[in-house]
């Protein structure tokens, strides 16, 4: 039912109640939002937040739903960010600064930048989701993370409509982590992001899968365009299309452990891939551990672990978020039992299980 009205702002605003969310999350999980609105401008966003405050209703931000688990119905106003726009703020001898609206598709942004000779995003190609979701996870792939190009994040505070700008340091970015997942979780909605890209080609091919690709294709020069194409090819060969096999990409984080613990694990499991970090910790391959425990390719009714990528959980039917999280917990417990390592899930979890 449409319960919104243009009187809530300077632009028309359509708020709907009891909206099915299966088409709004890449896992196709069955859930309903008590209220739902799509916003295409900051004026509409402010109006939507005012509508929620007038009803003392919580607000849940939503992009393309590619990194979220609905564990049940959402007793809140779900605000889908669909703002668009890419603005060149500054150009110099070697750099360009962009302001990108939160509703822009991330992969489309990567393509747009590459076509114009703005470099630095190539390794982040084909990551699903919107620009607004990118700093929340500090998205990263194939040896590059968002923090290497991020300047600022712009947002609107849910409680007051006030604009807020955070520089990179204030975002407290870490491995699949940021202040937006901790102190500022559910306190703001990201509206835009400023990025600093290079006008000079810079290619990062040190990540093992990418390095292997170019070793296997010695006739291909590692240009930014070639790196983009390689990343797209690798990702498509490993990760299932959510439109065909509903999933949220990598469901678990790669665990970080102290160097001593990493060394001890390598002695017990010599084939376990480990990646030393700049802070002295060691990143472990969650996919290897999950596969080593026999989960890869397992299917249980309408849920399963993908046969080509052990980090990907797939909803093959009409599974609930509660069932999905139960499977994830079972996998995590088996990893802890064998390796004494805790697995954390990557997606945000919202909803009340029924």
ZADO-1210 file (C-alpha; in nm, 4 decimals, padded with zeros to 6 digits):
<atoms>
<atom x="00.0000" y="00.0000" z="00.0000" code="UNK" pos="1"/>
<atom x="00.1268" y="00.3481" z="-00.0875" code="UNK" pos="2"/>
<atom x="00.1195" y="00.5671" z="00.2238" code="UNK" pos="3"/>
<atom x="00.3588" y="00.8409" z="00.1173" code="UNK" pos="4"/>
<atom x="00.2823" y="01.1854" z="-00.0168" code="UNK" pos="5"/>
<atom x="00.4535" y="01.4763" z="-00.1903" code="UNK" pos="6"/>
<atom x="00.3897" y="01.6931" z="00.1189" code="UNK" pos="7"/>
<atom x="00.6848" y="01.5311" z="00.2943" code="UNK" pos="8"/>
<atom x="00.9357" y="01.7209" z="00.0813" code="UNK" pos="9"/>
<atom x="00.9983" y="01.9377" z="-00.2209" code="UNK" pos="10"/>
<atom x="00.9921" y="01.6311" z="-00.4472" code="UNK" pos="11"/>
<atom x="00.7330" y="01.3519" z="-00.4689" code="UNK" pos="12"/>
<atom x="00.7926" y="01.0740" z="-00.2184" code="UNK" pos="13"/>
<atom x="00.6249" y="00.7351" z="-00.2402" code="UNK" pos="14"/>
<atom x="00.6419" y="00.5229" z="00.0724" code="UNK" pos="15"/>
<atom x="00.4953" y="00.1734" z="00.0625" code="UNK" pos="16"/>
<atom x="00.4058" y="-00.0648" z="00.3442" code="UNK" pos="17"/>
<atom x="00.4505" y="-00.4403" z="00.3793" code="UNK" pos="18"/>
<atom x="00.6860" y="-00.4705" z="00.0839" code="UNK" pos="19"/>
<atom x="00.8346" y="-00.8076" z="-00.0155" code="UNK" pos="20"/>
<atom x="01.2151" y="-00.7884" z="-00.0157" code="UNK" pos="21"/>
<atom x="01.3118" y="-01.1030" z="-00.2076" code="UNK" pos="22"/>
<atom x="01.3839" y="-00.8965" z="-00.5190" code="UNK" pos="23"/>
<atom x="01.5812" y="-00.6432" z="-00.3172" code="UNK" pos="24"/>
<atom x="01.8553" y="-00.8770" z="-00.1940" code="UNK" pos="25"/>
<atom x="02.0930" y="-01.0888" z="-00.4008" code="UNK" pos="26"/>
<atom x="02.0307" y="-01.3946" z="-00.1809" code="UNK" pos="27"/>
<atom x="01.6595" y="-01.3744" z="-00.2726" code="UNK" pos="28"/>
<atom x="01.5666" y="-01.4296" z="00.0921" code="UNK" pos="29"/>
<atom x="01.1997" y="-01.4038" z="00.1791" code="UNK" pos="30"/>
<atom x="01.1252" y="-01.1109" z="00.4088" code="UNK" pos="31"/>
<atom x="00.8997" y="-00.8067" z="00.4257" code="UNK" pos="32"/>
<atom x="00.9671" y="-00.4441" z="00.5110" code="UNK" pos="33"/>
<atom x="00.7098" y="-00.2707" z="00.7277" code="UNK" pos="34"/>
<atom x="00.7782" y="00.0399" z="00.5165" code="UNK" pos="35"/>
<atom x="00.9877" y="00.0923" z="00.2035" code="UNK" pos="36"/>
<atom x="01.0957" y="00.3898" z="-00.0057" code="UNK" pos="37"/>
<atom x="01.3312" y="00.4491" z="-00.2971" code="UNK" pos="38"/>
<atom x="01.5024" y="00.7889" z="-00.2963" code="UNK" pos="39"/>
<atom x="01.6589" y="00.9508" z="-00.6004" code="UNK" pos="40"/>
<atom x="01.7728" y="01.2783" z="-00.4401" code="UNK" pos="41"/>
<atom x="01.8948" y="01.4111" z="-00.1077" code="UNK" pos="42"/>
<atom x="01.5697" y="01.6072" z="-00.0706" code="UNK" pos="43"/>
<atom x="01.3758" y="01.2829" z="-00.0934" code="UNK" pos="44"/>
<atom x="01.6131" y="01.1206" z="00.1569" code="UNK" pos="45"/>
<atom x="01.5581" y="01.4007" z="00.4084" code="UNK" pos="46"/>
<atom x="01.1815" y="01.3737" z="00.3586" code="UNK" pos="47"/>
<atom x="01.1906" y="00.9974" z="00.4115" code="UNK" pos="48"/>
<atom x="01.3893" y="01.0342" z="00.7330" code="UNK" pos="49"/>
<atom x="01.1413" y="01.2937" z="00.8602" code="UNK" pos="50"/>
<atom x="00.8556" y="01.0528" z="00.7821" code="UNK" pos="51"/>
<atom x="01.0261" y="00.7799" z="00.9849" code="UNK" pos="52"/>
<atom x="01.1023" y="01.0115" z="01.2786" code="UNK" pos="53"/>
<atom x="00.7407" y="01.1257" z="01.2913" code="UNK" pos="54"/>
<atom x="00.6455" y="00.7617" z="01.3503" code="UNK" pos="55"/>
<atom x="00.9391" y="00.6782" z="01.5769" code="UNK" pos="56"/>
<atom x="01.0397" y="00.4172" z="01.3202" code="UNK" pos="57"/>
<atom x="01.3940" y="00.2827" z="01.2757" code="UNK" pos="58"/>
<atom x="01.5607" y="00.3269" z="00.9362" code="UNK" pos="59"/>
<atom x="01.7547" y="00.0623" z="00.7440" code="UNK" pos="60"/>
<atom x="01.9637" y="00.1787" z="00.4467" code="UNK" pos="61"/>
<atom x="01.9743" y="-00.0408" z="00.1377" code="UNK" pos="62"/>
<atom x="02.1718" y="-00.0333" z="-00.1837" code="UNK" pos="63"/>
<atom x="02.1466" y="-00.3260" z="-00.4242" code="UNK" pos="64"/>
<atom x="02.1207" y="-00.5776" z="-00.1383" code="UNK" pos="65"/>
<atom x="02.4332" y="-00.7654" z="-00.2437" code="UNK" pos="66"/>
<atom x="02.5871" y="-00.7784" z="00.1036" code="UNK" pos="67"/>
<atom x="02.2902" y="-00.8210" z="00.3337" code="UNK" pos="68"/>
<atom x="02.1038" y="-01.1043" z="00.5034" code="UNK" pos="69"/>
<atom x="01.7398" y="-01.0551" z="00.5939" code="UNK" pos="70"/>
<atom x="01.6988" y="-01.2913" z="00.8861" code="UNK" pos="71"/>
<atom x="01.3301" y="-01.2069" z="00.9047" code="UNK" pos="72"/>
<atom x="01.0841" y="-00.9238" z="00.8499" code="UNK" pos="73"/>
<atom x="01.2147" y="-00.5674" z="00.8893" code="UNK" pos="74"/>
<atom x="01.0146" y="-00.3565" z="01.1338" code="UNK" pos="75"/>
<atom x="01.1589" y="-00.0341" z="00.9967" code="UNK" pos="76"/>
<atom x="01.1579" y="00.2030" z="00.7018" code="UNK" pos="77"/>
<atom x="01.3909" y="00.0505" z="00.4439" code="UNK" pos="78"/>
<atom x="01.5469" y="00.3300" z="00.2393" code="UNK" pos="79"/>
<atom x="01.6822" y="00.2238" z="-00.0965" code="UNK" pos="80"/>
<atom x="01.9457" y="00.4671" z="-00.2243" code="UNK" pos="81"/>
<atom x="01.9031" y="00.5301" z="-00.5973" code="UNK" pos="82"/>
<atom x="02.0747" y="00.8675" z="-00.6279" code="UNK" pos="83"/>
<atom x="02.2877" y="00.9054" z="-00.9404" code="UNK" pos="84"/>
<atom x="02.5676" y="01.1302" z="-01.0577" code="UNK" pos="85"/>
<atom x="02.9425" y="01.1445" z="-01.1132" code="UNK" pos="86"/>
<atom x="03.1092" y="01.4860" z="-01.0859" code="UNK" pos="87"/>
<atom x="03.4710" y="01.5774" z="-01.1626" code="UNK" pos="88"/>
<atom x="03.5714" y="01.8053" z="-00.8762" code="UNK" pos="89"/>
<atom x="03.9355" y="01.8583" z="-00.9618" code="UNK" pos="90"/>
<atom x="04.1976" y="01.7612" z="-01.2150" code="UNK" pos="91"/>
<atom x="04.5740" y="01.8009" z="-01.1950" code="UNK" pos="92"/>
<atom x="04.8872" y="01.6816" z="-01.3658" code="UNK" pos="93"/>
<atom x="04.8573" y="01.3308" z="-01.2276" code="UNK" pos="94"/>
<atom x="04.5220" y="01.3036" z="-01.0537" code="UNK" pos="95"/>
<atom x="04.1486" y="01.3503" z="-01.0800" code="UNK" pos="96"/>
<atom x="03.9034" y="01.3860" z="-00.7918" code="UNK" pos="97"/>
<atom x="03.5509" y="01.2526" z="-00.8398" code="UNK" pos="98"/>
<atom x="03.2348" y="01.2858" z="-00.6339" code="UNK" pos="99"/>
<atom x="03.0104" y="00.9865" z="-00.6925" code="UNK" pos="100"/>
<atom x="02.6522" y="00.9534" z="-00.5708" code="UNK" pos="101"/>
<atom x="02.5760" y="00.6624" z="-00.3414" code="UNK" pos="102"/>
<atom x="02.3225" y="00.4999" z="-00.5741" code="UNK" pos="103"/>
<atom x="02.5658" y="00.4535" z="-00.8625" code="UNK" pos="104"/>
<atom x="02.6497" y="00.0922" z="-00.9446" code="UNK" pos="105"/>
<atom x="03.0071" y="00.0186" z="-00.8385" code="UNK" pos="106"/>
<atom x="03.1126" y="-00.1859" z="-01.1411" code="UNK" pos="107"/>
<atom x="02.9631" y="00.0724" z="-01.3763" code="UNK" pos="108"/>
<atom x="03.1757" y="00.3359" z="-01.2012" code="UNK" pos="109"/>
<atom x="03.4898" y="00.1266" z="-01.2533" code="UNK" pos="110"/>
<atom x="03.4103" y="00.0994" z="-01.6254" code="UNK" pos="111"/>
<atom x="03.3277" y="00.4713" z="-01.6531" code="UNK" pos="112"/>
<atom x="03.6570" y="00.5713" z="-01.4921" code="UNK" pos="113"/>
<atom x="03.8662" y="00.3347" z="-01.7013" code="UNK" pos="114"/>
<atom x="03.7107" y="00.4572" z="-02.0259" code="UNK" pos="115"/>
<atom x="03.8192" y="00.8125" z="-01.9374" code="UNK" pos="116"/>
<atom x="04.1735" y="00.7241" z="-01.8332" code="UNK" pos="117"/>
<atom x="04.1085" y="00.7564" z="-01.4597" code="UNK" pos="118"/>
<atom x="04.3057" y="00.4738" z="-01.3009" code="UNK" pos="119"/>
<atom x="04.3109" y="00.2909" z="-00.9688" code="UNK" pos="120"/>
<atom x="03.9820" y="00.0985" z="-00.9616" code="UNK" pos="121"/>
<atom x="04.0607" y="-00.1781" z="-01.2124" code="UNK" pos="122"/>
<atom x="04.1230" y="-00.4518" z="-00.9533" code="UNK" pos="123"/>
<atom x="03.7863" y="-00.3744" z="-00.7958" code="UNK" pos="124"/>
<atom x="03.5935" y="-00.4583" z="-01.1123" code="UNK" pos="125"/>
<atom x="03.2740" y="-00.6655" z="-01.0933" code="UNK" pos="126"/>
<atom x="03.2302" y="-00.6207" z="-00.7182" code="UNK" pos="127"/>
<atom x="02.8512" y="-00.6139" z="-00.6797" code="UNK" pos="128"/>
<atom x="02.6643" y="-00.3347" z="-00.5088" code="UNK" pos="129"/>
<atom x="02.6472" y="00.0416" z="-00.5006" code="UNK" pos="130"/>
<atom x="02.9014" y="00.3136" z="-00.4345" code="UNK" pos="131"/>
<atom x="02.7355" y="00.3930" z="-00.1024" code="UNK" pos="132"/>
<atom x="02.8015" y="00.0422" z="00.0260" code="UNK" pos="133"/>
<atom x="03.1699" y="00.0433" z="-00.0727" code="UNK" pos="134"/>
<atom x="03.3186" y="00.2243" z="00.2312" code="UNK" pos="135"/>
<atom x="03.1107" y="00.0251" z="00.4775" code="UNK" pos="136"/>
<atom x="03.3040" y="-00.2888" z="00.3861" code="UNK" pos="137"/>
<atom x="03.6167" y="-00.1091" z="00.2646" code="UNK" pos="138"/>
<atom x="03.5700" y="-00.3267" z="-00.0418" code="UNK" pos="139"/>
<atom x="03.8804" y="-00.4934" z="-00.1747" code="UNK" pos="140"/>
<atom x="03.9917" y="-00.7494" z="-00.4286" code="UNK" pos="141"/>
<atom x="04.3039" y="-00.8713" z="-00.6048" code="UNK" pos="142"/>
<atom x="04.5478" y="-00.6688" z="-00.3969" code="UNK" pos="143"/>
<atom x="04.3612" y="-00.3353" z="-00.3873" code="UNK" pos="144"/>
<atom x="04.1239" y="-00.1897" z="-00.1278" code="UNK" pos="145"/>
<atom x="03.9000" y="00.1146" z="-00.1410" code="UNK" pos="146"/>
<atom x="04.1140" y="00.3001" z="00.1119" code="UNK" pos="147"/>
<atom x="04.3853" y="00.3459" z="-00.1536" code="UNK" pos="148"/>
<atom x="04.1617" y="00.5881" z="-00.3503" code="UNK" pos="149"/>
<atom x="03.9121" y="00.7189" z="-00.0937" code="UNK" pos="150"/>
<atom x="03.9239" y="01.0853" z="00.0124" code="UNK" pos="151"/>
<atom x="03.5914" y="01.1525" z="00.1844" code="UNK" pos="152"/>
<atom x="03.2524" y="01.0027" z="00.2568" code="UNK" pos="153"/>
<atom x="02.9419" y="01.2231" z="00.2636" code="UNK" pos="154"/>
<atom x="02.6361" y="01.1197" z="00.4626" code="UNK" pos="155"/>
<atom x="02.3131" y="01.2343" z="00.6244" code="UNK" pos="156"/>
<atom x="02.2482" y="01.1656" z="00.9921" code="UNK" pos="157"/>
<atom x="01.9284" y="00.9663" z="01.0417" code="UNK" pos="158"/>
<atom x="01.8352" y="01.1324" z="01.3707" code="UNK" pos="159"/>
<atom x="01.8659" y="01.4934" z="01.2565" code="UNK" pos="160"/>
<atom x="01.8977" y="01.5161" z="00.8748" code="UNK" pos="161"/>
<atom x="02.2296" y="01.6932" z="00.9276" code="UNK" pos="162"/>
<atom x="02.4954" y="01.6437" z="00.6608" code="UNK" pos="163"/>
<atom x="02.8191" y="01.4846" z="00.7714" code="UNK" pos="164"/>
<atom x="03.1525" y="01.4535" z="00.5906" code="UNK" pos="165"/>
<atom x="03.4200" y="01.2134" z="00.7078" code="UNK" pos="166"/>
<atom x="03.7729" y="01.2106" z="00.5725" code="UNK" pos="167"/>
<atom x="03.9479" y="00.8798" z="00.5152" code="UNK" pos="168"/>
<atom x="04.1047" y="00.8687" z="00.8613" code="UNK" pos="169"/>
<atom x="03.7680" y="00.9270" z="01.0285" code="UNK" pos="170"/>
<atom x="03.6224" y="00.6306" z="00.8375" code="UNK" pos="171"/>
<atom x="03.8579" y="00.3987" z="01.0320" code="UNK" pos="172"/>
<atom x="03.8895" y="00.1600" z="00.7412" code="UNK" pos="173"/>
<atom x="04.0270" y="-00.1881" z="00.8010" code="UNK" pos="174"/>
<atom x="03.9992" y="-00.5308" z="00.6449" code="UNK" pos="175"/>
<atom x="03.6291" y="-00.5516" z="00.5493" code="UNK" pos="176"/>
<atom x="03.5659" y="-00.3052" z="00.8287" code="UNK" pos="177"/>
<atom x="03.4939" y="00.0616" z="00.8954" code="UNK" pos="178"/>
<atom x="03.3370" y="00.2939" z="01.1489" code="UNK" pos="179"/>
<atom x="03.0130" y="00.2495" z="00.9530" code="UNK" pos="180"/>
<atom x="02.9923" y="-00.1106" z="01.0775" code="UNK" pos="181"/>
<atom x="03.0625" y="-00.0084" z="01.4366" code="UNK" pos="182"/>
<atom x="03.0077" y="00.3318" z="01.6021" code="UNK" pos="183"/>
<atom x="02.8056" y="00.4755" z="01.3125" code="UNK" pos="184"/>
<atom x="02.6083" y="00.1640" z="01.2223" code="UNK" pos="185"/>
<atom x="02.2465" y="00.2584" z="01.1444" code="UNK" pos="186"/>
<atom x="02.3142" y="00.6199" z="01.2450" code="UNK" pos="187"/>
<atom x="02.3583" y="00.7640" z="00.8986" code="UNK" pos="188"/>
<atom x="02.2962" y="00.7044" z="00.5311" code="UNK" pos="189"/>
<atom x="02.5869" y="00.7522" z="00.2937" code="UNK" pos="190"/>
<atom x="02.5002" y="00.9927" z="00.0128" code="UNK" pos="191"/>
<atom x="02.8258" y="01.0249" z="-00.1859" code="UNK" pos="192"/>
<atom x="03.1948" y="00.9483" z="-00.1893" code="UNK" pos="193"/>
<atom x="03.4997" y="01.1439" z="-00.3096" code="UNK" pos="194"/>
<atom x="03.7710" y="00.9421" z="-00.4835" code="UNK" pos="195"/>
<atom x="04.1194" y="01.0379" z="-00.5977" code="UNK" pos="196"/>
<atom x="04.2241" y="00.8499" z="-00.9098" code="UNK" pos="197"/>
<atom x="04.5431" y="00.8639" z="-01.1138" code="UNK" pos="198"/>
<atom x="04.5801" y="01.0031" z="-01.4634" code="UNK" pos="199"/>
<atom x="04.8887" y="00.7860" z="-01.5028" code="UNK" pos="200"/>
<atom x="04.8397" y="00.4098" z="-01.5531" code="UNK" pos="201"/>
<atom x="04.9167" y="00.2157" z="-01.2381" code="UNK" pos="202"/>
<atom x="04.8699" y="-00.1557" z="-01.2366" code="UNK" pos="203"/>
<atom x="04.8765" y="-00.3862" z="-00.9333" code="UNK" pos="204"/>
<atom x="04.9337" y="-00.7479" z="-01.0390" code="UNK" pos="205"/>
<atom x="05.0974" y="-00.8882" z="-00.7249" code="UNK" pos="206"/>
<atom x="04.7894" y="-01.0750" z="-00.6035" code="UNK" pos="207"/>
<atom x="04.8505" y="-01.4477" z="-00.6725" code="UNK" pos="208"/>
<atom x="04.5468" y="-01.5084" z="-00.8955" code="UNK" pos="209"/>
<atom x="04.6180" y="-01.1978" z="-01.1018" code="UNK" pos="210"/>
<atom x="04.9907" y="-01.2681" z="-01.1249" code="UNK" pos="211"/>
<atom x="04.9117" y="-01.6220" z="-01.2380" code="UNK" pos="212"/>
<atom x="04.6748" y="-01.4886" z="-01.5048" code="UNK" pos="213"/>
<atom x="04.9435" y="-01.2751" z="-01.6651" code="UNK" pos="214"/>
<atom x="05.1991" y="-01.5555" z="-01.6369" code="UNK" pos="215"/>
<atom x="04.9582" y="-01.7795" z="-01.8270" code="UNK" pos="216"/>
<atom x="04.9015" y="-01.5050" z="-02.0871" code="UNK" pos="217"/>
<atom x="05.2530" y="-01.3707" z="-02.1507" code="UNK" pos="218"/>
<atom x="05.1437" y="-01.2024" z="-02.4745" code="UNK" pos="219"/>
<atom x="04.9133" y="-00.9657" z="-02.2791" code="UNK" pos="220"/>
<atom x="05.0750" y="-00.6505" z="-02.1443" code="UNK" pos="221"/>
<atom x="04.9571" y="-00.5732" z="-01.7886" code="UNK" pos="222"/>
<atom x="04.7853" y="-00.2446" z="-01.8733" code="UNK" pos="223"/>
<atom x="04.4964" y="-00.1097" z="-01.6630" code="UNK" pos="224"/>
<atom x="04.2542" y="-00.2326" z="-01.9296" code="UNK" pos="225"/>
<atom x="04.4156" y="-00.5779" z="-01.9256" code="UNK" pos="226"/>
<atom x="04.4003" y="-00.5882" z="-01.5454" code="UNK" pos="227"/>
<atom x="04.0304" y="-00.4964" z="-01.5586" code="UNK" pos="228"/>
<atom x="03.9610" y="-00.7699" z="-01.8130" code="UNK" pos="229"/>
<atom x="04.1627" y="-01.0227" z="-01.6142" code="UNK" pos="230"/>
<atom x="03.9764" y="-00.9477" z="-01.2909" code="UNK" pos="231"/>
<atom x="03.6397" y="-00.9750" z="-01.4678" code="UNK" pos="232"/>
<atom x="03.7427" y="-01.3069" z="-01.6247" code="UNK" pos="233"/>
<atom x="03.8703" y="-01.4509" z="-01.2961" code="UNK" pos="234"/>
<atom x="03.5667" y="-01.3409" z="-01.0971" code="UNK" pos="235"/>
<atom x="03.3229" y="-01.4790" z="-01.3535" code="UNK" pos="236"/>
<atom x="03.5043" y="-01.8124" z="-01.3548" code="UNK" pos="237"/>
<atom x="03.4862" y="-01.8438" z="-00.9746" code="UNK" pos="238"/>
<atom x="03.1750" y="-01.6637" z="-00.8561" code="UNK" pos="239"/>
<atom x="02.8182" y="-01.7565" z="-00.9538" code="UNK" pos="240"/>
<atom x="02.5829" y="-01.4992" z="-01.1029" code="UNK" pos="241"/>
<atom x="02.3339" y="-01.4027" z="-00.8253" code="UNK" pos="242"/>
<atom x="02.0584" y="-01.3735" z="-01.0860" code="UNK" pos="243"/>
<atom x="02.0981" y="-01.7449" z="-01.1588" code="UNK" pos="244"/>
<atom x="02.2214" y="-01.8760" z="-00.8215" code="UNK" pos="245"/>
<atom x="02.1225" y="-01.6290" z="-00.5491" code="UNK" pos="246"/>
<atom x="02.4227" y="-01.5452" z="-00.3302" code="UNK" pos="247"/>
<atom x="02.5974" y="-01.2597" z="-00.1527" code="UNK" pos="248"/>
<atom x="02.9487" y="-01.3242" z="-00.2789" code="UNK" pos="249"/>
<atom x="03.2062" y="-01.4133" z="-00.0154" code="UNK" pos="250"/>
<atom x="02.9994" y="-01.4913" z="00.2922" code="UNK" pos="251"/>
<atom x="03.2896" y="-01.5187" z="00.5370" code="UNK" pos="252"/>
<atom x="03.5871" y="-01.2946" z="00.6063" code="UNK" pos="253"/>
<atom x="03.9376" y="-01.4338" z="00.5821" code="UNK" pos="254"/>
<atom x="04.0419" y="-01.4551" z="00.9495" code="UNK" pos="255"/>
<atom x="04.3278" y="-01.2464" z="01.0851" code="UNK" pos="256"/>
<atom x="04.5399" y="-01.4144" z="01.3530" code="UNK" pos="257"/>
<atom x="04.8633" y="-01.3234" z="01.5340" code="UNK" pos="258"/>
<atom x="05.1839" y="-01.4251" z="01.3561" code="UNK" pos="259"/>
<atom x="05.2582" y="-01.6924" z="01.6167" code="UNK" pos="260"/>
<atom x="04.9171" y="-01.8552" z="01.5682" code="UNK" pos="261"/>
<atom x="04.9572" y="-01.8393" z="01.1903" code="UNK" pos="262"/>
<atom x="05.2961" y="-02.0103" z="01.2105" code="UNK" pos="263"/>
<atom x="05.1554" y="-02.2838" z="01.4341" code="UNK" pos="264"/>
<atom x="04.8697" y="-02.3473" z="01.1909" code="UNK" pos="265"/>
<atom x="05.1091" y="-02.3712" z="00.8969" code="UNK" pos="266"/>
<atom x="05.3053" y="-02.6385" z="01.0833" code="UNK" pos="267"/>
<atom x="04.9869" y="-02.8400" z="01.1341" code="UNK" pos="268"/>
<atom x="04.8455" y="-02.7663" z="00.7886" code="UNK" pos="269"/>
<atom x="05.1339" y="-02.6943" z="00.5475" code="UNK" pos="270"/>
<atom x="04.9009" y="-02.6303" z="00.2524" code="UNK" pos="271"/>
<atom x="04.6950" y="-02.3646" z="00.4330" code="UNK" pos="272"/>
<atom x="04.7424" y="-02.0357" z="00.2422" code="UNK" pos="273"/>
<atom x="04.8594" y="-01.7551" z="00.4710" code="UNK" pos="274"/>
<atom x="04.9189" y="-01.3891" z="00.3904" code="UNK" pos="275"/>
<atom x="05.1424" y="-01.1791" z="00.6207" code="UNK" pos="276"/>
<atom x="04.9957" y="-00.8341" z="00.6939" code="UNK" pos="277"/>
<atom x="05.1712" y="-00.5019" z="00.7466" code="UNK" pos="278"/>
<atom x="05.0703" y="-00.4950" z="01.1148" code="UNK" pos="279"/>
<atom x="05.2394" y="-00.8305" z="01.1826" code="UNK" pos="280"/>
<atom x="04.9226" y="-01.0384" z="01.1783" code="UNK" pos="281"/>
<atom x="04.8522" y="-01.3172" z="00.9311" code="UNK" pos="282"/>
<atom x="04.5455" y="-01.3512" z="00.7100" code="UNK" pos="283"/>
<atom x="04.4216" y="-01.7085" z="00.6621" code="UNK" pos="284"/>
<atom x="04.2255" y="-01.8474" z="00.3684" code="UNK" pos="285"/>
<atom x="03.8732" y="-01.9110" z="00.4922" code="UNK" pos="286"/>
<atom x="03.7900" y="-02.0823" z="00.1618" code="UNK" pos="287"/>
<atom x="04.0696" y="-02.3360" z="00.2082" code="UNK" pos="288"/>
<atom x="03.9606" y="-02.4184" z="00.5630" code="UNK" pos="289"/>
<atom x="03.5953" y="-02.4533" z="00.4628" code="UNK" pos="290"/>
<atom x="03.6882" y="-02.6811" z="00.1750" code="UNK" pos="291"/>
<atom x="03.9253" y="-02.8789" z="00.3998" code="UNK" pos="292"/>
<atom x="03.6311" y="-02.9452" z="00.6332" code="UNK" pos="293"/>
<atom x="03.4302" y="-03.0932" z="00.3474" code="UNK" pos="294"/>
<atom x="03.1753" y="-02.8158" z="00.2936" code="UNK" pos="295"/>
<atom x="03.2568" y="-02.7139" z="-00.0635" code="UNK" pos="296"/>
<atom x="02.9795" y="-02.8254" z="-00.2989" code="UNK" pos="297"/>
<atom x="02.7573" y="-02.9514" z="-00.0167" code="UNK" pos="298"/>
<atom x="02.3870" y="-02.8965" z="-00.0707" code="UNK" pos="299"/>
<atom x="02.1243" y="-02.9266" z="00.1965" code="UNK" pos="300"/>
<atom x="01.7702" y="-02.8933" z="00.0660" code="UNK" pos="301"/>
<atom x="01.7492" y="-02.5420" z="-00.0806" code="UNK" pos="302"/>
<atom x="02.0796" y="-02.4197" z="00.0653" code="UNK" pos="303"/>
<atom x="02.4348" y="-02.5027" z="-00.0266" code="UNK" pos="304"/>
<atom x="02.8022" y="-02.4116" z="-00.0489" code="UNK" pos="305"/>
<atom x="02.8967" y="-02.3394" z="-00.4073" code="UNK" pos="306"/>
<atom x="03.0867" y="-02.6126" z="-00.5873" code="UNK" pos="307"/>
<atom x="03.3465" y="-02.3728" z="-00.7272" code="UNK" pos="308"/>
<atom x="03.3939" y="-02.1353" z="-00.4345" code="UNK" pos="309"/>
<atom x="03.3735" y="-02.2434" z="-00.0722" code="UNK" pos="310"/>
<atom x="03.3106" y="-01.8899" z="00.0552" code="UNK" pos="311"/>
<atom x="02.9841" y="-01.8597" z="-00.1358" code="UNK" pos="312"/>
<atom x="02.6563" y="-01.9747" z="00.0171" code="UNK" pos="313"/>
<atom x="02.3726" y="-02.0191" z="-00.2298" code="UNK" pos="314"/>
<atom x="01.9969" y="-02.0041" z="-00.1841" code="UNK" pos="315"/>
<atom x="01.8670" y="-02.2537" z="-00.4401" code="UNK" pos="316"/>
<atom x="01.5026" y="-02.2182" z="-00.3442" code="UNK" pos="317"/>
<atom x="01.2898" y="-02.0360" z="-00.0900" code="UNK" pos="318"/>
<atom x="01.5189" y="-02.0563" z="00.2094" code="UNK" pos="319"/>
<atom x="01.4862" y="-01.8107" z="00.4948" code="UNK" pos="320"/>
<atom x="01.7604" y="-01.5948" z="00.6378" code="UNK" pos="321"/>
<atom x="01.7264" y="-01.7884" z="00.9617" code="UNK" pos="322"/>
<atom x="01.8087" y="-02.1127" z="00.7808" code="UNK" pos="323"/>
<atom x="02.1003" y="-01.9526" z="00.5989" code="UNK" pos="324"/>
<atom x="02.2516" y="-01.8181" z="00.9194" code="UNK" pos="325"/>
<atom x="02.2104" y="-02.1585" z="01.0854" code="UNK" pos="326"/>
<atom x="02.4126" y="-02.3174" z="00.8053" code="UNK" pos="327"/>
<atom x="02.6763" y="-02.0446" z="00.8350" code="UNK" pos="328"/>
<atom x="02.7020" y="-02.1051" z="01.2084" code="UNK" pos="329"/>
<atom x="02.7412" y="-02.4790" z="01.1517" code="UNK" pos="330"/>
<atom x="03.0249" y="-02.4131" z="00.9078" code="UNK" pos="331"/>
<atom x="03.1928" y="-02.1711" z="01.1487" code="UNK" pos="332"/>
<atom x="03.1704" y="-02.4199" z="01.4350" code="UNK" pos="333"/>
<atom x="03.3346" y="-02.6902" z="01.2256" code="UNK" pos="334"/>
<atom x="03.6190" y="-02.4518" z="01.1372" code="UNK" pos="335"/>
<atom x="03.6716" y="-02.3639" z="01.5009" code="UNK" pos="336"/>
<atom x="03.6675" y="-02.7297" z="01.6000" code="UNK" pos="337"/>
<atom x="03.9411" y="-02.8162" z="01.3492" code="UNK" pos="338"/>
<atom x="04.1518" y="-02.4992" z="01.3385" code="UNK" pos="339"/>
<atom x="04.0601" y="-02.3096" z="01.6597" code="UNK" pos="340"/>
<atom x="03.9881" y="-02.0100" z="01.4372" code="UNK" pos="341"/>
<atom x="03.6739" y="-01.7977" z="01.4478" code="UNK" pos="342"/>
<atom x="03.5000" y="-01.7207" z="01.1193" code="UNK" pos="343"/>
<atom x="03.3042" y="-01.3968" z="01.0860" code="UNK" pos="344"/>
<atom x="03.0395" y="-01.3433" z="00.8226" code="UNK" pos="345"/>
<atom x="03.0740" y="-01.0468" z="00.5861" code="UNK" pos="346"/>
<atom x="02.7111" y="-00.9465" z="00.5152" code="UNK" pos="347"/>
<atom x="02.5121" y="-00.7201" z="00.7449" code="UNK" pos="348"/>
<atom x="02.2198" y="-00.8939" z="00.9160" code="UNK" pos="349"/>
<atom x="01.8796" y="-00.7290" z="00.9615" code="UNK" pos="350"/>
<atom x="01.5393" y="-00.8554" z="01.0607" code="UNK" pos="351"/>
<atom x="01.3494" y="-01.0442" z="01.3258" code="UNK" pos="352"/>
<atom x="01.3618" y="-01.4237" z="01.2763" code="UNK" pos="353"/>
<atom x="01.0231" y="-01.5935" z="01.2830" code="UNK" pos="354"/>
</atoms>
